[in-house]
Amino acid sequence: MVLVTLVECHGSTPRNPGARMAVATDGTLIGSIGGGAAEGKCLDQCEVVLREQHARLLEIDLRGKPGAIRDGICGGTMRLLLTPLSTSDTDTVTHIAQMLRSGQRLVVHTSLEKPHLRVESPSSSSAGIDDWAERLHPDPALLIVGAGHIGRVLAHRATEVGLQCLVQDERPEWLDPNAFPAASRLSMDWPALLEEFLAWQGPAYVALVTRGFKQDVTALADLAPHFDSLDYLGVLGSEHRIDTVRDLCAARGLPVWPSSITHAPVGIPIGAETPEEIAISILAEIIATRRRDS
């Protein structure tokens, strides 16, 4: 197959750098770099890359010109890296996937002279003159404290958009694996799960959707020393409950929640009432944070 990576764009484009699409020899597509005429031109070039087994950079012009529509009319330009992958790359690709799934960052080098992938840690990375070097980050990790109705729906919706979910609750009956996505990490052991979460090298999001403010205070006390490493902190509850949690945290001498990451009450204000609606409002807020930061 050919791995297509959007490596650079200017102006208005349908996707941002990092977007990927895999094109198999039988025509199967995984992912998208934006669709439309631009993707069609890319697919034509993929046939050439597969035939010649040579990586190449492809420029796509989406600006359009008077009297001559080119590859589209979005108003920008895209640069794509087309890399042929074969069975010889299987071990490398598997290694890359394993590292990302375990929350590790890495650098992947693609040789433009001869199709080849090489993996290094970010600290030791050095690109050759004919290399294209790309830093890869694991998907964001979402720590959901509270495995109740909202937590369960949130885990499902978050997994669908590529977040790695870790769910904690001290009630074993609520940590039913059948109620959560298969990829979720479920645990009653709060210290161990927190340690695992903090070791994640990608964006770190926390949603406190507990059954009571006492659980919130306990979680916030342990999270407080790590506020600087968090990208999002959401606290569920009414204004009265939020004020109560703030007062209890202050009484324990805990630092003020950083305004740059804190969303309390959690979720965008869409008038959500049901667990499903509340989960959507929380996830929408997380998505906004993710795209803003990227």
C-alpha positions in Angstrom: 0.0 0.0 0.0 0.9 3.7 -0.1 0.8 5.7 3.0 -0.2 9.3 2.1 0.6 12.0 4.7 -0.3 15.6 4.6 2.9 17.3 5.6 2.4 20.9 4.8 -0.5 23.2 3.8 -1.1 26.9 3.2 -4.3 28.8 3.0 -7.7 27.1 3.3 -7.5 23.3 3.0 -9.9 20.4 4.0 -7.4 18.8 6.4 -4.4 19.9 8.5 -0.9 18.5 8.5 -0.7 15.0 10.0 -3.8 13.8 8.2 -3.3 10.4 6.6 -4.7 8.0 4.1 -3.6 4.5 3.2 -4.2 3.3 -0.3 -4.0 -0.5 -0.9 -3.2 -2.2 -4.1 -6.8 -3.4 -4.4 -8.1 0.1 -4.1 -9.1 -0.1 -0.5 -8.9 3.3 1.3 -8.3 3.9 5.0 -8.7 7.5 6.1 -8.8 10.6 4.0 -6.8 13.7 3.1 -9.8 15.7 2.2 -11.7 14.0 -0.6 -12.8 15.6 -3.9 -10.6 16.2 -6.9 -7.5 16.6 -4.8 -7.8 13.1 -3.4 -8.5 11.8 -6.9 -5.3 13.3 -8.2 -3.5 11.7 -5.2 -4.9 8.3 -6.0 -3.6 8.5 -9.6 -0.1 9.3 -8.2 -0.4 6.4 -5.8 -0.6 4.0 -8.7 2.7 5.4 -10.0 4.3 5.1 -6.5 3.2 1.5 -6.2 4.5 0.7 -9.6 7.9 2.4 -9.2 8.3 1.7 -5.4 9.7 5.2 -4.9 8.5 7.8 -2.3 7.6 11.2 -3.7 6.3 14.6 -2.6 3.1 15.7 -4.4 1.9 19.3 -4.6 -1.9 19.9 -4.7 -3.2 23.4 -5.7 -6.7 24.1 -4.4 -6.8 27.8 -5.1 -8.4 27.6 -8.6 -7.8 30.3 -11.2 -10.2 32.4 -13.3 -11.5 30.3 -16.2 -9.6 27.2 -15.1 -10.6 25.2 -12.1 -7.6 23.1 -11.1 -7.7 20.6 -8.2 -10.4 22.4 -6.3 -11.5 25.8 -5.0 -10.8 25.6 -1.3 -8.2 28.4 -1.5 -5.0 26.8 -0.4 -2.2 24.4 -1.3 -1.3 21.0 0.1 2.0 19.0 0.1 1.7 15.3 0.4 4.3 12.6 1.1 3.5 9.3 -0.7 5.4 6.4 0.8 5.2 2.9 -0.6 4.9 0.2 2.2 5.4 -3.5 1.6 5.7 -6.6 3.8 9.3 -5.7 4.5 7.9 -2.8 6.6 5.6 -5.0 8.7 7.9 -5.2 11.7 8.6 -1.4 11.7 4.9 -0.5 11.3 4.0 -2.9 14.1 6.6 -1.4 16.4 5.3 2.1 15.6 1.8 1.1 16.5 2.9 -0.6 19.7 4.8 2.5 20.8 1.9 4.8 20.1 -0.6 2.5 21.9 1.6 2.5 25.0 1.6 6.3 25.0 5.2 6.9 23.7 6.4 9.6 21.3 8.7 8.7 18.4 10.3 10.0 15.2 9.8 8.2 11.9 12.2 8.8 9.0 11.1 8.1 5.5 13.8 7.9 2.9 12.9 9.7 -0.3 15.6 7.9 -2.3 14.7 4.3 -1.3 11.5 3.3 0.4 12.4 2.7 4.0 11.0 3.6 7.4 13.3 4.1 10.4 12.2 4.8 14.0 14.0 6.8 16.7 13.2 8.3 20.0 12.7 12.1 19.8 15.8 12.8 22.0 18.2 10.9 19.6 16.6 11.8 16.3 18.8 13.0 13.4 17.5 13.1 9.8 19.7 12.2 6.8 19.8 14.5 3.8 17.3 12.4 1.9 15.0 11.8 4.9 11.6 13.1 5.7 11.4 13.1 9.5 8.1 13.3 11.3 7.4 13.4 15.0 4.5 11.1 16.0 2.5 11.6 19.2 0.1 9.1 20.7 -3.6 9.8 20.7 -4.8 11.9 23.7 -5.5 10.1 26.9 -8.8 10.8 28.7 -9.0 10.0 32.3 -12.7 9.5 33.3 -13.2 9.5 37.1 -16.6 8.0 37.6 -18.0 5.0 35.8 -21.6 6.0 36.1 -24.1 6.7 33.3 -22.3 9.7 31.9 -18.8 8.1 32.2 -20.0 5.1 30.3 -21.4 7.1 27.4 -18.4 9.4 27.4 -16.0 6.5 27.1 -17.8 5.2 24.0 -18.1 8.5 22.3 -14.5 9.5 23.1 -13.1 6.2 21.8 -15.0 6.8 18.5 -12.9 10.0 17.9 -9.6 8.5 18.8 -9.1 9.1 22.5 -7.6 6.5 24.8 -9.8 6.1 27.8 -8.8 5.2 31.3 -11.8 4.9 33.7 -11.7 4.8 37.5 -14.3 4.1 40.1 -14.2 2.5 43.5 -17.4 0.5 42.8 -16.6 -2.8 41.1 -20.2 -3.3 40.0 -19.9 -0.2 37.8 -16.7 -1.2 36.2 -18.4 -3.8 33.9 -16.2 -4.4 30.9 -19.3 -5.1 28.8 -20.5 -1.5 29.4 -17.3 0.1 28.1 -15.4 0.0 24.8 -13.0 -2.9 24.6 -9.9 -0.6 24.5 -10.8 1.1 27.7 -8.6 0.7 30.7 -10.8 0.1 33.8 -9.6 0.1 37.4 -10.6 0.6 41.0 -6.9 1.3 41.8 -6.8 5.1 41.7 -3.1 5.6 42.4 -2.0 3.0 39.8 -4.3 4.3 37.1 -3.2 7.9 37.8 0.4 6.9 37.5 -0.3 5.2 34.2 -2.2 8.3 33.0 0.5 10.7 33.9 3.1 8.6 32.1 1.2 9.1 28.8 3.3 11.2 26.4 0.3 12.6 24.4 -2.3 15.2 25.4 -3.8 14.6 28.8 -7.5 15.2 29.5 -9.4 14.7 32.7 -13.2 14.5 33.2 -14.5 14.3 36.7 -18.0 12.8 36.4 -18.3 11.3 39.8 -21.4 10.7 41.9 -20.5 13.2 44.6 -18.2 16.1 45.4 -16.2 14.1 48.0 -14.8 11.9 45.1 -14.0 15.1 43.2 -12.0 16.6 46.0 -10.0 13.3 46.5 -9.2 13.2 42.8 -8.3 16.9 42.6 -6.0 16.6 45.6 -3.9 14.0 43.7 -4.1 15.8 40.4 -3.1 19.2 41.9 0.7 18.6 41.7 0.3 17.7 38.0 -2.0 20.5 36.8 0.9 21.8 34.6 0.9 18.6 32.6 -2.8 18.5 31.9 -4.4 19.9 28.8 -8.0 19.8 30.0 -9.8 19.5 33.4 -13.5 19.2 33.5 -15.6 19.0 36.6 -19.3 17.9 36.5 -21.9 19.5 38.6 -24.2 22.5 39.2 -22.7 25.9 40.1 -23.5 25.1 43.8 -21.7 21.8 43.7 -18.7 23.4 41.9 -18.5 26.1 44.5 -18.6 23.5 47.2 -15.8 21.5 45.7 -13.7 24.7 45.3 -14.3 25.6 49.0 -13.3 22.1 50.1 -10.2 22.2 48.0 -9.2 25.6 49.4 -9.8 24.4 52.9 -7.3 21.6 52.3 -4.8 24.1 51.0 -4.9 22.9 47.4 -3.9 25.2 44.6 -6.5 27.1 42.6 -7.6 25.2 39.5 -5.8 26.7 36.4 -8.2 28.8 34.4 -6.4 27.9 31.2 -7.5 24.2 31.4 -10.4 24.1 33.8 -14.0 23.8 32.6 -16.4 23.8 35.5 -19.2 23.1 35.0 -17.9 20.8 32.4 -19.3 20.7 28.8 -20.4 23.3 26.3 -23.7 25.0 27.2 -26.3 23.2 24.9 -28.9 22.6 27.6 -27.9 19.0 27.9 -30.0 16.9 30.4 -29.6 13.2 29.6 -26.3 11.3 30.1 -26.0 11.0 26.3 -26.4 14.7 25.8 -24.1 15.6 28.6 -21.4 13.3 27.3 -21.7 14.9 23.9 -21.3 18.4 25.4 -18.2 17.3 27.3 -16.7 15.6 24.2 -17.4 18.6 22.1 -15.5 20.8 24.6 -12.6 18.3 24.6 -12.5 18.2 20.8 -12.4 22.1 20.7 -9.4 21.9 23.1 -7.7 19.3 21.1 -8.0 21.1 17.8 -7.1 24.5 19.3 -3.9 23.1 20.8 -2.9 21.3 17.6 
